Amino acid sequence: TNQPPKNGRWYTPDDWNTMSQLGTNWGSSYQWSKTQSERRAWELCQQYNVPLTVLCPSFVFGPPSDGVMSNSYSLSLVGQWIRGESEVQSRLCVDVRDAALAHVRAGTSDAANGKRYILSSEARLSSLDVGKALAEIVENSGIGDASRIRCDTLFDGGAIKIGEREVEASELLEKDLGVVCRPTEETMRDMAKT
């Protein structure tokens, strides 16, 4: 959204999306609906005195469960990147396995009650770095032609530039939930293998 962080440096659980609008486009409407839904959840939980923990994942990537075929959007997107059907994009992301663990831990931890957590790597990898990791897998596994992988080099990250810390997530996730998010390169490599 290009919205600057409240602290002027990076996004924290205290930041809320205030710029997305319903009806502007699909992405903005989606982001707006997520924000409105969470605000309503907090209101209802306060009204009925129900504890709430909110997990705010960035873009969720990761391999499917062993032996399970999936048509998830993230797997489809990585497949498009590997086949050269669309440009590799720089994304702030979280591995589905780490997101799942965080959900289990948040549901069983009193320390998590009443808190918001960002589930994410703290900085974006450039599309070139993601493309390089995917090309390595393609070359080593023989699943395609690495020369077809193209990267979006025009996107600079928006309000926070690619490679700079974009969110504050790791310390709180590890302290409260014992979750350490794996490196994005590992996630991409594991997805490319599927």
N, C-alpha and C positions, 0 to 999 in steps of 0.2 A: 504493500500500500504506500510505500515511501513515507510512512509515518515515523517521525523521529521518536526515539525512546525517551521516556520521562526523565531518566537520569542523564540524558545527553550522550551516553556512551554505548549501551547495549540494552536489549530488552530483558526484563525481569518478570517474575510473576505479578508484579504490581502494574504492568502495562496491560491496557485493554485496547482493542482495535476500535478507534473512534472515527476512522475515515471511510471504511467500506459502506456502501449504500445498496439497499435493495433496488434491483432493477437496472443498475448501471451496466452490468454484464454478468456472465455466469460466475466468474471468480469472485467478483465483489459481492454478489448476492449470497454466494456460499459462505464467504467470510463473515458477512453481516449476520446471516442466520445462526452461525456458530456462536457469535458474541451474544446475540439476543437470547438464545437458548440457555447459555450459561448464566446470564444475568437473571433469567426467570428461575432457574434451578436454585440459585443462591437465595432469591426472595422466598420461594416456597419452603426451603429448608429452614430459613430463619422463622418464618410464619408458623411452621409445625414443629419446630425444635428438633430437627433431624440433622445429624452430622453429615457433612459433605466434604469430599475431597475431589478436586478437579485435576485431571491430567490433560495438558494441552500439548499434543504431539505436533511436531513439524511434519513434513511429508514423510509418510511411513513407507520404507523400503524393506526388503528382506526376502529370503527364499521361502518357498512353501514348506509345509511340514513334510517330513520324509515320506516319499511314495505317494504324495497327494498332488494331483494336478490342480492348477489354479488358473483362473482367468482374471486375477486381480489387476487393477489399473497399473500399479507400479511394476509388476512383472511384464505386462504388455508394453509399457513405456521403455523399459530396459531392452526388451526384445527389439523394439523399433530402433533404438540407438545402435544395437549390435548389427542389425541388418542395414543400417544407413538410411532408414525410412524417415527419420527425424533427427534433428541435431541434439546432441548430448547437452543437457542443461545443468547449470549450477543450482543445486537445491540444498537448502538447510534440511537435514533429514534425521530420522531415528530408525534404528533397526526394529522390525516387528517383534523380534525375540526379546529385545530390551523393553519395548513398550508392554508386551505381555507380562513380563516379570514385574514391571513397575505397577501394573494393575493389580496383580496378586498381592504384592507387598503393601500397596496403599490400602487395599481392602482388609488387611490384617494388622495394620499398624495404628495404634492410638496417636502416634506422633504426627500422622498425616491428616488427622481430622481438622477441618476448617482451613486447609491450605490449598493453594494452586501450585502445580508443578509444570514446568516446561520440560517436555521429553524431546531432547534434541542434541545433536552435535552442537558445539558452541560457535563454530565457524563453518562457512561454506567452503567446500573444495571447488576449485575452478572447474569449468567444464572440460578443460584440457587435462586436468589431473584425473577426473572421472573417466574420460575417454581413454587415457593411457592405461588405467587399470583394466578397463573392459577389453582393450586391444590385446593386452597381455594374455588374458584368459582365452580370447578368441584364437590367438596364435598358438598357445600351448595346447588347447583342446581340439583344434581343428573344426570348430563349430561354424566357422564362417570366414569372411574376408575382412581382416582388420582394417584394410585400406578404405573400406566403405564407411567407417565410423567418422562422423563429422561433428564438430563442436560449435556451439553458440558462443562466440567470443565477443559479442556486442553487449550482452547484459553485464553490468558492472556491480550488481548487488543492490542497487537502490539506495536507501537511506544509510546503509552500512555496507561498505565495499567488501567484495569477495576476499576471503582470507583473514579479515579482521574478526575479532570476537563479536558475534551478533546477538547471542543470548547468554544469560546467566542460568545455568542448569545443573552442571555437574556436581557442585559442592552440596547443594540441597538434596539432590537425588541420592547421592552416596550416604550423606549423613542420616537422613530420615528413612530411606528405603533400602539402603545397601545396594543400589543399582549403579553400575558403571556402564555407560553406553560405549559400545564397541566402535572402532574407527569406521568411518564411511567407506574407506577403501575395502575393508574386510566385507562389509555388507554387499557392496557392488560385485566383488569377486564371487561371493557365495550365490548371488542371484544369477550371475552370468553362467555359472556352472549348471543351473537347473534347466 
